[in-house]
Amino acid sequence: MKRANEDPVKQFAVLDKNIVKLASIKVGSLFLQDLIKNAEQPLIDMIIAQIEDQFSDLMSNDYGNFFCKDLISKLDDGQRIRILRSVKGQKLIDISCNKNGTYSIQKIIESITEDEEYQIIQETLQDNDNFVMLAKNYSGKHILEKILCNFPQ
C-alpha cells in the first residue's frame, strides 16, 4: 500500500476525498496513522481541510478515534481551536461519554495551550447538567480526571 520513500503529500493525493472512509476501517485507520506519524504541516493541513466537518463523527468511530487521537497531536493551536469550537457544548459531552470518543477528547485536553481552548471546555462544564453527566458516565469520568490533571488552578 505504501512505498517507503514516496512523498507523503503524493500519497495523500491518491487518497483525496477518501480519508473519512479510510479512517473508519481498521486497515485504513492504521495506514493513516502511519502516514501522519512523521508528516509535516502541509500534509496535516490537507488532511484537516478534508475531514474537519466530520471530525466529531470520526472521534466516536471504532477505528477513526485512533486516527483522530494521533492527528490531534500533530495539530497547530489554530486547528485544535477550530476542532474544539466545532464540538463545544452538548456535542463535546456526547463525544466525551462515548467509549471511543473519550480518547480523542482526552488527547485534546492534554494538548491545550491557549486560553480560548480552556474557555471552551470551561463554558461547556458551567452547565451543571453537563458536569453531572460526565461524572456519572464511565468514559466521562476520564475527561474530568484529565481536566483536573491538566488545567491550571
FENUR-V519711 format. One line per field, one symbol per residue. ss: DSSP state (A for helix, B for strand, O for the rest). phi: phi as a letter, one per 40 degrees, with the letter a starting at -180 (. if undefined). psi: psi as a letter, one per 20 degrees, with the letter a starting at -180 (. if undefined). A space follows every 50 residues. Layout:
BEGIN
ss = ???
phi = ???
psi = ???
END
This chain:
BEGIN
ss = OOOOOOOAAAAAAAAOOOAAAAAOOAAAAAAAAAAAAOOOAAAAAAAAAA AAAAAAAAAOOOOAAAAAAAAAOOOOAAAAAAAAAAAOOAAAAAAAOOOO AAAAAAAAAAAOOOAAAAAAAAAAAAOAAAAAAAAAOAAAAAAAAAAAAA OOO
phi = .bcdbccdccccdccdgbccccccbdccccccccccdbccddccdccddc bdcbcccccccdbcccccdccdcbccdcccccccccbcgcccccccccdc cdccccccccccbbdccdcccccccccdccccccccbdccdccccccccb ccd
psi = gppgjpphhhghhhipjjgggghiqghgggghghgigkqrhhgggggghh igijghghhiqhhhhgggghhhiiqrggghgggghijrbhhgggghiphg hhgghgggghipiqghgggggghhihohhggggghipghhhhghggghhi qq.
END
